[in-house]
Amino acid sequence: MLTYLIKNNLKLILRGKLIFIMMILMPVFLITLLSSTFDGMLNVNYSLKEYDVGYTVSEDSYILPMLETMKTVGAKSKLKLIPYAKEVGLEKLNDQSLDLYIEFGTREYVIYQTEETKAATMILKSIMSSCIQRGSIQEAAYHVEDITANPIPESKNYYGIVEIVYFMWCGILSISAVINSERKGQIRSRMKMSPTSAFSLYLGKFIPCVIVLCIQMGLAMIISFFSLGIDWGEKLILSLGILFLQAMAVSAFSIMLYHVFQNTAAAIVSCFVIVFGWGLFGGSFQTYMFTTTSDKMAAVSPIYYLNRTLVEYSTKGSSEYALPCVLILIALIVIGSTISVLLCKFGKGERV
């Protein structure tokens, strides 16, 4: 029975040729549009008009009496001092959303810089020396540490990855034909008269959806590779593994929404609203390196972790976001599947 459900539902999904083709071509269209629009921002090594400098100060630091003076002098020299905890500040420095980071200790300070911001270090040291002389304070010990910043991807590669991720989350469209057919044919009522379990009925929708999503996004990746030259980096196998997990998470999430709302239109609209929010804060439209949105909101967006992982795989071959990304996807698969099976078993999904 499960094999029959999978084959039948797969045929229903593939009959929707317009949706199938749209899910392949829309990512390619957006990749072309956004990569050309933001080409100047990501591909040109430009100098910022103002340097953003993160800092932290210990409670007994010698710099406290002159900190406000240093901020004023720094502002006149195009240095904007912003307080950050050390861990956050160094992460922003790695992502190049900060130009420098300075750690003020009791009698010393440490400047963290990247290869591209050594000029800002010279300005900062000059300001420090000036403020110390004005305050008649003995020169403090200091040293400078170089940090290798995360490489910034080319715009075509960045959007070539993140738009594939974003449109896969819109995969709820692909399974709509199955849900509509199930509702019109009263499949749920008929299945109650058969020994088919709620879990088998769920797998009959879940597996075809995963297969179709993999085909659609695979074709979109192939087209974008040959037409735009998108480079997924040396960790392509790991990236494909994460995309496969994403296809499973999207399928579980989409089917869950159908069972919760018991209405096709409501499920699709709610999915699009949620996914748009995840994409907005996760870097699908505005690059996460130069985002103006809230970091806290980005932290609750699954798309953010997917984008960070896959983009960093393509640029530097590793990502500290890979583990939380995988855990989030697995959690979505387990939660979505469990809710769908329970709703199906206890009858709430009858009108789906």
Secondary structure as GFF3:
##gff-version 3
##sequence-region A 1 352
A	DSSP	alpha_helix	2	15	.	.	.	ID=ss1
A	DSSP	alpha_helix	17	37	.	.	.	ID=ss2
A	DSSP	alpha_helix	39	43	.	.	.	ID=ss3
A	DSSP	beta_strand	51	57	.	.	.	ID=ss4
A	DSSP	three_ten_helix	64	66	.	.	.	ID=ss5
A	DSSP	alpha_helix	67	76	.	.	.	ID=ss6
A	DSSP	beta_strand	79	83	.	.	.	ID=ss7
A	DSSP	alpha_helix	86	94	.	.	.	ID=ss8
A	DSSP	beta_strand	100	104	.	.	.	ID=ss9
A	DSSP	beta_strand	108	113	.	.	.	ID=ss10
A	DSSP	three_ten_helix	115	117	.	.	.	ID=ss11
A	DSSP	alpha_helix	118	134	.	.	.	ID=ss12
A	DSSP	beta_strand	141	146	.	.	.	ID=ss13
A	DSSP	alpha_helix	155	168	.	.	.	ID=ss14
A	DSSP	three_ten_helix	171	173	.	.	.	ID=ss15
A	DSSP	alpha_helix	176	184	.	.	.	ID=ss16
A	DSSP	alpha_helix	187	191	.	.	.	ID=ss17
A	DSSP	alpha_helix	198	228	.	.	.	ID=ss18
A	DSSP	alpha_helix	236	261	.	.	.	ID=ss19
A	DSSP	alpha_helix	264	282	.	.	.	ID=ss20
A	DSSP	alpha_helix	295	298	.	.	.	ID=ss21
A	DSSP	alpha_helix	302	316	.	.	.	ID=ss22
A	DSSP	alpha_helix	322	345	.	.	.	ID=ss23
A	DSSP	three_ten_helix	348	351	.	.	.	ID=ss24
###
